[in-house]
Amino acid sequence: KLLTQNMLCCLKCNAFPLDIQATKIEEEKQFYSKQFIQRMLTRIDYEALVYTTKQLNLPPLPEKMPAEEDMVDNFYYNMHKLLLEIRIEEGTLECQSCKRTYPIHNKICNFVLRDDEIMEKEMYDRKNTLAARQEMREKRAEEQDTPNLEEAEKMMDTILSQ
């Protein structure tokens, strides 16, 4: 479903969105719930959805999501059809950043990484974790160098009293 595809990122490098190429698309009817679509519209990346519809040569969406007061029942129903009823039977997802492809067969995308990719992912995650820790240490050091408000007021009182 395009709803799911809209929330996926590359397992190897965390890039988003993934390019989609479909060799077989099918439409599968689903129960319509306007309330569900309204909630999902706050969670999806609308720009990525517009990009995906262009890749799949689906009916175009407005470039910007309409304001809530401009959304009519027809818009919600069309979003329902797009997000929940269109299914990629066969095709691929491809990361724009690292060019890793994920095949889709029988509506199931294979996100299993090879052993070498798992090692790369672990090193990437470790590097990002170390960078995040260093950033936290630097932030703490800055906070310790900056006097708190009470100390600043005492310093000002001392300076003004001289």
C-alpha positions, -999 to +999 in steps of 0.1 A: +000+000+000+012+035-007+004+044+029+031+020+041+055+030+014+052+066+024+066+058+059+095+036+048+132+047+048+162+028+036+174+003+061+210+007+050+213+045+052+180+058+066+173+080+035+137+089+026+117+087+004+124+055-015+119+056-053+092+032-064+090+013-097+061-010-103+058-036-130+024-047-117-002-026-098-035-038-085-064-021-069-079-038-038-111-024-023-108-015+014-134-002+039-136+036+037-132+057+068-130+094+064-118+098+100-090+073+095-078+093+064-081+126+083-057+111+110-033+097+084-030+130+065-014+144+096+012+116+097+022+111+060+048+131+041+026+147+015+055+158-007+068+123-009+033+111-018+031+136-046+065+123-058+053+087-057+022+094-077+043+110-104+066+080-104+037+056-108+019+077-134-012+079-111-037+108-113-018+139-101-022+154-066-021+191-058+016+201-052+006+213-017-019+197+006-051+217+006-060+236+038-084+216+060-113+239+053-108+233+015-108+195+018-141+181+006-154+145+009-142+138-026-106+146-016-107+123+014-121+095-007-095+099-034-068+099-007-083+067+007-081+051-027-046+062-032-032+053+002-051+021+009-064+006-023-035+008-047-011-020-041+022-028-058+021-065-068+056-065-084+083-040-086+112-024-065+119+003-040+152+020-045+171+043-022+180+076-039+211+080-016+229+046-016+211+031-046+201-001-026+171-018-041+144-037-023+124-061-045+086-064-042+071-098-051+035-108-044+029-075-027+057-081-002+088-060-001+120-078+009+139-056+034+164-083+044+199-068+044+229-089+033+256-096+059+279-070+045+251-044+047+244-053+083+280-046+092+279-013+073+246-004+091+261-012+125+291+009+117+269+038+105+247+036+136+277+034+159+292+065+142+260+084+145+257+073+182+292+085+189+285+118+171+253+123+191+272+116+224+299+141+215+272+167+207+256+161+241+290+164+259+297+197+241+262+210+249+267+201+286+301+218+286+285+249+271+258+248+298+284+245+325+303+274+312+272+296+311+263+308+346+227+302+356+204+331+362+210+334+399+247+335+395+244+361+368+222+383+390+247+380+419+275+390+395+255+420+383+247+430+419+284+428+428+295+448+398+268+475+404+276+478+441+313+486+433 
